Amino acid sequence: MARLPPRAAIIGLAGPALTAEEAELCRDLPPFGAILFARNIVEPAQLSDLVEAFRGAVGRPDAPVLVDQEGGRVARLRPPHWRHPPAAAVFGALFARDPVAARRAAFLNARLIADDLARLGITVCCAPVLDVPEPGADPVIGDRAFAADPHVICSLGRAVIRGLQAGGVVPVMKHAPGHGRARLDSHQALPVVEASAEELLARDGRPFAALAREETWAMTAHILYTAFHDTRPATLSPRALRFLRHRLGLRGPIVSDDLAMKALGGAPGDLARAAIVAGCDAVLECSADLARTAAVLAASPTLSRASHARFAAAARRAVPSARFHRARAEAALARLLE
């Protein structure tokens, strides 16, 4: 049977093994990729089997498999089977004392993360966080941000991107055009940011603009920016997506944050269609609810030629370095963080 083209959607899976119902759905309406959470992770061999089973079901051995492995509070892979990376703010604090050491430490940490992921067949890491935090913002970002200085975020974000790519893993910059001003957690409600487009360009968006030439993935923020729209969050706003492409200059693929987050309201299929029409290359549906997932896949078009080219370009930049000595990298990182 001919392989069906992938839909412009990345889906969550329910548990540590692919279910028969998930496999059937992946064959009938193949998603572009999958994203993993703690519910999917038991130990290395099991996780590798899950990744392989998903790719077998969609019929594409190169289908992206994603995970949030920022470090700190947001790390799906944890001891005893994997190292627990530090939070981004650790590297920001080091930067204040020694910028050169901080950049080297951020690179080594990302390179070690990439090594963990690549061994499992995971090809995309949802990091770095490039949000610029503001006083009074909701703590959902907190120490996930490197610092409050866009210059520091640019410098350390670039180091993380290069470290992941050197391990053959594609990075995802998040959350464009910036979650740092939000006074609500978009997992729970829709934040509203009233900054002007010029203010967003000058501060919140600076790290994204500075790293746009890396051509890596970017993830949208589920935030209502009044500079772009009165009612639609950025993920669903054509004006916001044009801002990302034309003002921030993002060249790589743009994917939505999770459509199941409470910041968004409406039917899953409608949300998927709106996000793609707005300008997202693909949507994330992380719930693993089979009915929601099926609705998103049915509503999502097949991946466009332009989107495919952007995803392929990002993958080509993630080429593993021939020389990597894990023990030496771990030791060097430990010395830098002492």
SVG drawing of the C-alpha trace seen along z (x, -y; Angstrom):
<svg xmlns="http://www.w3.org/2000/svg" viewBox="-16 -50 53 53">
<polyline fill="none" stroke="black" stroke-width="0.4" points="0.0,0.0 1.3,-3.4 2.5,-5.5 0.2,-8.4 1.7,-11.9 1.9,-13.2 -0.6,-15.6 0.7,-18.9 0.3,-17.8 2.4,-16.3 0.6,-14.2 0.9,-12.9 0.7,-9.2 -1.2,-7.7 1.3,-5.5 4.6,-3.5 3.6,-1.4 1.7,-2.3 -1.8,-1.0 -3.6,0.8 -6.0,-2.2 -3.1,-4.7 -1.3,-2.5 -4.5,-2.3 -5.0,-6.1 -1.3,-6.7 -1.7,-4.5 -5.0,-6.1 -4.1,-9.8 -0.4,-9.8 0.9,-12.7 4.1,-14.5 5.6,-13.5 5.0,-12.6 5.9,-14.3 6.7,-12.3 5.8,-13.0 6.5,-11.4 3.6,-9.0 5.5,-7.5 8.8,-7.0 9.8,-4.0 13.3,-3.0 15.6,-3.2 14.8,0.0 11.0,-0.6 11.3,-4.1 13.3,-3.1 10.7,-0.5 7.9,-3.1 9.8,-5.5 10.3,-2.7 6.7,-1.5 5.4,-5.0 7.7,-5.4 6.6,-2.0 3.0,-3.0 3.4,-6.2 5.7,-4.5 8.5,-7.0 11.7,-6.2 12.6,-9.9 9.4,-11.0 10.3,-13.6 10.0,-12.6 10.0,-15.4 10.5,-15.8 10.6,-18.7 14.1,-18.3 14.9,-21.9 16.3,-20.9 15.2,-21.9 11.4,-21.7 10.8,-20.7 12.7,-17.5 10.9,-14.4 13.9,-12.1 15.1,-11.8 17.2,-9.6 17.9,-6.8 18.2,-6.2 19.1,-9.7 20.9,-12.7 18.8,-15.6 20.0,-18.8 20.1,-22.1 17.6,-24.8 18.4,-27.5 18.8,-30.1 21.8,-28.3 23.7,-29.2 22.4,-32.8 23.8,-33.1 27.2,-31.8 27.1,-34.3 27.0,-37.1 30.3,-35.9 32.0,-34.5 30.2,-34.8 32.8,-32.6 32.4,-29.8 28.6,-30.1 28.4,-29.7 30.7,-26.7 28.6,-25.2 25.4,-25.8 26.9,-24.1 28.2,-21.1 24.9,-20.7 22.9,-20.8 25.4,-18.4 24.8,-15.9 21.1,-16.3 21.4,-15.6 23.4,-12.4 20.7,-11.1 18.0,-11.8 19.9,-10.5 20.5,-7.2 16.7,-6.7 15.9,-7.9 14.5,-11.2 15.3,-13.8 13.8,-17.1 14.3,-18.8 11.8,-21.6 14.5,-24.0 15.9,-26.6 13.4,-28.9 14.1,-32.4 11.4,-34.2 12.5,-37.5 10.9,-37.6 9.4,-40.7 8.6,-41.6 5.1,-40.5 4.9,-37.8 3.4,-34.4 6.1,-32.0 5.4,-29.4 8.5,-30.6 10.6,-31.5 14.0,-29.7 13.2,-28.2 14.5,-31.6 18.2,-32.2 18.0,-35.7 16.1,-39.0 18.6,-40.5 17.9,-39.7 21.7,-39.9 22.3,-37.1 19.4,-35.0 20.7,-35.4 24.2,-34.3 23.2,-31.3 20.3,-30.4 22.8,-30.2 25.1,-27.9 22.2,-25.6 21.1,-25.5 24.7,-24.7 25.1,-22.0 21.8,-20.2 22.7,-20.4 26.2,-19.0 24.5,-15.9 22.1,-15.5 19.1,-16.9 16.9,-19.7 16.2,-22.5 12.9,-24.4 13.0,-28.0 10.1,-29.0 7.7,-30.7 7.6,-33.2 7.1,-36.2 7.7,-35.9 6.0,-34.6 7.9,-36.7 5.3,-39.4 2.4,-37.0 0.7,-37.4 -1.2,-34.1 0.0,-30.6 -1.2,-29.7 -1.7,-26.1 -4.5,-27.3 -5.9,-30.5 -5.4,-33.0 -2.9,-35.7 -3.2,-39.1 -0.1,-41.2 -0.7,-44.9 2.8,-45.7 3.1,-47.4 4.6,-45.5 7.7,-47.8 8.1,-47.0 7.8,-43.3 10.4,-43.7 12.8,-45.7 12.7,-43.3 10.6,-40.2 11.4,-39.2 15.0,-40.2 16.4,-36.7 14.2,-35.1 15.3,-37.7 19.0,-37.3 18.8,-33.5 16.5,-33.4 19.3,-32.6 19.8,-29.3 16.8,-28.0 15.7,-25.9 12.1,-25.3 10.1,-27.9 7.0,-27.4 4.3,-29.9 3.0,-31.4 -0.7,-31.0 -1.0,-34.7 -3.4,-37.4 -1.1,-40.2 -3.4,-43.2 -0.9,-44.6 -2.0,-41.9 -5.6,-41.0 -8.4,-41.8 -9.6,-38.2 -7.1,-35.7 -4.0,-34.4 -0.8,-34.5 -1.1,-30.9 -4.3,-31.6 -3.5,-35.1 -2.2,-35.7 -0.9,-39.1 1.1,-37.6 2.5,-34.9 3.4,-37.5 5.2,-39.4 7.2,-36.3 8.2,-35.7 8.7,-39.2 9.6,-41.3 11.5,-38.7 12.7,-37.0 12.1,-33.4 13.2,-31.2 12.6,-27.8 9.4,-25.9 6.9,-27.4 4.8,-25.0 2.0,-25.8 2.2,-25.2 -0.2,-22.4 -3.7,-22.9 -5.1,-21.2 -3.9,-24.0 -6.7,-26.0 -5.5,-29.3 -7.3,-28.1 -11.0,-27.5 -13.0,-25.7 -13.2,-22.4 -9.8,-20.7 -10.3,-20.5 -11.2,-24.1 -8.1,-25.1 -5.9,-23.0 -7.3,-24.6 -7.1,-28.1 -3.4,-27.7 -2.4,-26.3 -4.3,-29.1 -2.7,-31.7 0.8,-30.5 1.9,-27.6 3.7,-24.9 2.3,-22.2 0.3,-22.0 0.9,-20.2 -1.9,-18.1 -0.4,-16.6 -3.5,-15.3 -3.3,-11.7 -7.1,-11.7 -7.9,-9.5 -11.0,-11.5 -9.2,-14.9 -6.2,-13.5 -8.3,-12.1 -10.2,-15.4 -6.9,-17.3 -5.5,-14.9 -8.6,-14.9 -8.7,-18.7 -5.0,-19.2 -4.0,-19.4 -1.1,-17.4 2.3,-19.1 2.8,-21.7 5.8,-21.8 7.1,-25.0 6.7,-23.5 8.4,-20.3 11.4,-22.3 11.7,-24.3 11.6,-21.1 14.2,-19.5 16.5,-22.5 16.3,-22.4 17.1,-18.7 20.1,-19.2 21.7,-21.6 21.5,-19.0 24.5,-16.9 26.2,-14.9 29.9,-15.6 32.2,-12.7 34.1,-13.4 32.3,-13.3 33.6,-11.9 30.7,-11.9 32.7,-11.3 35.0,-14.3 32.0,-16.5 30.4,-15.6 33.6,-16.3 34.1,-19.6 30.6,-20.7 30.9,-19.8 34.0,-21.9 32.3,-24.9 29.3,-24.7 31.3,-24.3"/>
</svg>
